[in-house]
């Protein structure tokens, strides 16, 4: 076995399975099915297998190539496309996915035609925009009309349910009134089509707050959970909404390891006339005098915002980054790192999303 290459993301599969199992059990105790969202880890198959091994039987992503990889690997689970499909990917959608989230009549009709051509039935979940202003029918009457159209006129489709998304664009919280509105809309649709809906999808990880606070209506029976499983209490449900229940989950299923390439004593304030940084931002700096700094060979091109990686080793502080360099203050580290040493970081969801999608980052199974 060769020498480990860096930067690397190390996956602790036992902790990841534990997270997935706990989320599935928590939701299951309230009659809620979990669709495990795999996009946050770039659809890595070992991560997918952890979710399935933990009892999750529906996998979801917004990236068709990830879902295709899962299908072609023969992994047994229902596959859900959670970004409204593009017209250019309809053929692959019907080949790969069992169901998809939808909000456009033209797209539904295109899926119907392709499903009939392939001799399949494709499941659809119609999305209601409850105010977050991303995808979905904004007028409930439009959603109800679409439901009747699918139910009565599109023979290649099966109306499996309705759903909503909250918090991803407009920061709208999945509060009790929003969940009640979704449940009420689902009941109206059921009355129109004369049968129960299989799926009423109440959102993503942030909707766990309705589970924790015990206000999720019985009608809501599915959540699309990615961040909660992958990063646990580093997710916004804990950090923004102060849900301590998230602390039952591991926050170190994924660890970034970066190798040190320089260690020097330097001024803490840039010297000279200041303009903008590598990303075009005009920044301010705090003068802390001369400090020991370490550079690591990973940067914003790999993880995005340096605030989204959290040093594990004591006395290590993230100062900033350029595209390919991470700058650390190690003045207070009990042992100063040396060139060639490896420094470890926990990763928030957005950093994990970028790191696992970077061709420059090695994926290591622990």
N, C-alpha and C positions, 0 to 999 in steps of 0.2 A: 504494500500500500504506500503510495507516494506521500510526500509532505503536503499538509493541508495548505490550501491557497486562500488568500484573503482579498477583499472583504468577503465574509461568509455570514449567512443566516443559518443558525443551528436550530433544528426543530426537535423539541422534546415531545415525542409522540405520546408518552404515558400521561403527561400533563394535559395535552390537547384532547386526548380521549376522555380524560376526567372532566374537562370543561364541557365537551359536547354531551356527555352523559348527564351531567347535572342540569344543563339547560333543557335537554329533552325531558328529563324527569320532572323538573319544575313546571314546564309548560304542560306536559301530559297530565299532571295532577289537576289541571284546570280544564282539561279537555281540548287543549291546543296542540295541534301538530306543528312540528318545527321543519321548515325548509332550510337546510344548511347552506348558507351562501358561501361559495368557494372563491369568489373573485378577490377577496382581500389577501389571499395567499396565491394568487395567480393560477388557481386550479391545479396546484401541485397534487399529483395522484396519491402520494402517501398521506397528504392531509385529507383528501377526499375519502380514502380508505379508513382513516381514523373516525371520521364522522359516521360512516356506514357501520363500522364495527361498534360504535356506541349506540346504535339503534335508530339513527336518523335515516329515513327511507325516501326523502325527497331532497334533491340537490339543486341549487339555483346559482345562476350567474348572469351577468349582463354581457358576457363575452362569449360569442358563439364558439370560438375555437376551444375554449375551456370545456364547454359542455360536449363538444364533439370528441375531445380527448377522453372524457369520461366514458362516453358511449362506446367509442372504439376500443377502449380497454376492457369492455365487458363488465363494468361495475354495475351491480344490480340496484338501481334506485330510479325513481321517477325524476325526470329532468325538466326544470322550469327555467324559461328565459324571462328575466326580470327587467330587461330594458325593452320598451315597445319596439317590436321588430322593424328593421329597415326593409323596404320593398326588395332591395337587392339580395337579401339573405333568406327569402321565404322558402326557397327550395331546400336549403340546408336546415332551416328551422323545422320544417315538417319531417325531414329525415332524422334529425337528432333528438328533438324535444318532444316530450309528451304534452306539455302545455306552455302557455305564454301569457304574459300580462299585455293587455291591449286597450287602446283608447281611440282608434280611428276606424271608421266604417270601411274606407278603401282598403286598409291593411287587412281587416277581417275578411273581406271578399277575396283578396289575393291569397290569403292562407287557405280559405275554403277551396278555391280552384286548385291549388297545389295539393291539398289533402285528397281531393277527389282523384287527381291525376295519379297520386301515389297509392291510392286505395287505402287511405288511412282516415282515422278520426282524430282531429287535433283538439285538445282541450284549451279553452280560453277563459281567462279571468278578466273581467272588465273593471277598469280602474276608475275610481271616483276621486276627483280633486277636491279635498275638503278644506283647501285654503293654503296649502304649502306651495302651490303654483308651480309644480313640476308637471308630471304626466297625469292624465285622467280627464274624464268628462266633468266640466265645471258645473253644468246645469244637470241636476238629478234627472230631469225629464229626458234629457238626451241619452243618459245612461240606460234608463228604462226602455227607451225606444230601441237602442242598440241591442239590449237583451232580448226583446221580442223578435228583432230581425234575425239574430243568431239562432234563436230557438225555433223559429218557424220557417226560415228561408235558406239557411246555410247548412246544407246536409253534411258537409265535410267537417263541421265543427261541433263540439259539445260545449255548451255553456256550463262550466264547472263552478263558477263563482264570481264574486266581485271582491275588490280590495281597494286599499288606499296606501299612499305613502305620505309620511309626515317627517319633518325635521331635516330632510336632506338638502333642500334649497332654502325654503322660507323660514326655517328655524321654528316652525309651528310645532308645539308639543302635542303628543298623543294623549290629550287629557280625556277625562271621563266623557265630556260632552261630545268630543270628536268620535270616540268609540261608540257612543250611543247613536250618533248620527249615522255611522256606518251600519250598525246593526238594524236600525230602522229602515235604511235604504234596502238592505238585504231582504228584510221581511216584505217590503213592497214588491221587490222583484220576484220573490217566491210566490206572492199572490198573483202576479201577472202571468207567470209561466205555469202556475199550477203544480209546482213540485218544489221540494227543498233544494237549496244549493249545497253542493258538497263542500265548497270552500268559501269562507269569509275571512279575508286576509287583512289583519289589522296593522300591518306595517312591519318595521324592521326592529333592530335591537332596542332602539329607544322606546318601543312599545312595551318592553318588559316592565316599564314603570306601572302599567295597568295591571300586570300580573302581581308585582310586588305589593301594590296598594289595594289589590283585590277588587278593582272596579271594572274589570274587563267583562263585557256582556257575554252571556253564554253563547250567543249567536256567533261571536268572533271565535273562530276555531283554527286559525293558522297564523303563524308569524314567520317572517323571513329573517333568520338570525345569522349574521356573519361575525361582526365585530365582537359581540359578547362572547362567542366561543373562542375566537382567535386571540384576543388581547385581554379579555376579562375586565377587571376593574380599571384598566387604562382607557376603557371606552367612555364615551361621553355620558352614557347613562349614569355612571358613577361620578365622573369628574365634574360634569355640568349640573346634573340633577340631584347629586348628593344621595345616591342610592347605595347605602353601605352593604345591602344584600349582595351586590356584585362582588364583594370581597370574598365570597365563598369560592370564587373562580380564580384560577392561576393567571398571573399577569406576565409570566415568563415562558410561555410555550414556544416563543420565537426569540432568539437572542442574536443581535448583531455583534459580530466579532471583527474588529478592525486592527490592522497592524500599524505600529508606530514607525514613522519614517524620519522623524526629526525631533530632538529634544534640546531646547536652548532657553537660556534666560533672556527675556526680551522686555521692552517697554510694553505696557498694557494699553497705551493710547497711540494710534498711528502718528507717524512723524511726517509733517509736510502739509501742503494745501489739500484739503479733502474735497473729493467729487462724489462719485457714485461707486458702488461695489460691483462685483461681477454680474449681478442680476439687475443692475440699473437702479438700485435703491440708494437713497441718501440716508445715511445712518448717523447715530450719535454713539459715542464711546465713553466709558468711564475710566478715568485715569487712576489706576491702583498701584502705580509705581512699577518697579521691575518685578516680573513674575516668571516662574518656570512654565514654559509652554511646550506642548507636544502636538505634532502634526500626525494625523492618521490618513492613510490612503483610501479614503472614501469621502464622498461629498454630496452636495445638494443635487447633483445629477442622479444620484442613487437613492437618496432618502427624502428629498424635498426640504422641508422646514427643519432646521436643526433642533428646534424645540420639541420635535416629535420623536427624538431619541433620548433615552434617559440612562446616564452612566450607572452601572452596577457597582463598580469599584469605588471605595471611599476616597474622598478628597479630589475626585475628578469632576471638572465642571466644563460643560460645553460653552465655548465663547462664541463660536460662529463657524461659518464655512464658506468656501467658494465651490465651484462646480465639482472639483475633484479632491479637495482637501478639507478635512475636519480639523478645527483648531480647538485645542483643549487647554484649560488652565489646570496644571497638576502641582502647583506650588504647595498645596495642603495635603497632597497624597502621602500616606505614611511611608511608602517606598516610591521614589520617583521612577517612572518607567524609563526603559532604555530602547534604543532603536532595535526593532525586531520583536519587541513585546507586543502582546495582544490586549486590547482594551475592549470590554464587553458592555453592551447597552440593551436595555429593554426597548421595545419599539411600540409606539402608538399605532393605531390602525392605518393612518395615511402613510406613515413611514413604511410599514410592512407591505402595504399595497405597492409602493414604488420599488422597494428593495427586491421583492420576489419577482418583479417584472423586469428587473435590470439584468442585461446580459453580462454585466461586469461583476455580479454578486454570485458567489457559489452557494449552493444549497446543500446543507449537511444534515443527515439524519442522525439523531442521537440515540 
